[in-house]
Amino acid sequence: MPKQGPSRASVFPTTDWTMVGRAGKRGGAGHAQALNQLLVRYLPALKAHLTRHMGIPPDQADDLLQAFVTNKVLEHDLISRADHAKGRFRTFLLTSLHRFVIGVARAEGAKKRCPSQGRFVDPEKTLPLLESAPPSADALDLEWGRAVLTECLRRMEAECEKKKRQVLWAVFNDRILSPALEGSEPLPYEELVRRYGFQSPMQVAAVIAAGKRLFRQKLYDVIAEYARSQTEIEEEIQDFQRIFGSTGNQTRSDSRT
């Protein structure tokens, strides 16, 4: 199984269906490379779903993902069954993983009745949780949104640093970012004037507006690297806005890692 890298542009799961097609065509040109890229991109979000939303310890989550990749993705050509017309690829993966973990939990339940060495998961805890809570696209969407947000902010901060616009980044952070991610109170305009040496609150307002424009541009750039058309880009941006409009402070410090 490929190493799971940091939550940067290389890992957040925004679907390139051309890549999915190559990854699902065993023996085709670029199959191995496309499959590896998909796994590198999606595994961190799948692991986060197992640990955060299913309560599975990280080491067991790694074992489950390894088994899922080996058994379902490699041996049974899971990716070849993905269909763009039937929904999002990340939902397809999440549903497949959910079913796989149910199967593992049931098998471990049988082993518990006939004891043997080692366990992937505790079936008494895991199986009721899985069977009573069918997979939701919202869970993986949230992990996707966090990763997109992380990359947007990384690029925005880097551009501010490169172009000597550190004050823009600082004001955006104090007035917009920290309140959104940490639940803190936005700094008043008067405090921002004093802290950063502006002449008036109007100057602060202009800087905040510039920060919002830069963030929107970075969001567009990040998503446009993977979405195939203007329509898909707009749909992904709408999803991003929906996710953070409905999750509130769940995004907090996780998005700043």
Buried (B, 14 or more C-beta within 10 A) or exposed (E): BEEBEEBEBEBBBBBBBEBBBBBBBEEEEBBEEBBEBBBBBBBBBBBBBBBBBBEBEEEBBBBBBEBBBEBBBBEEEBBBEBEEEEEBBBBBBBBBBBBBBBBBBBEBBEBEEEEEEEBBBBBEEBBEBBEEEEBBBBBBBBBBBBBBBBBBBBBBBEBBEEEEBEBBBBBBBBBBBBBBBEEEEBBEBEEBBEBBEBEEEEBBBEBBEBBEEBBEBBBBEBBBEBBEEEEBBEBBBEBBEEBBEEBEEBBBEBBBE
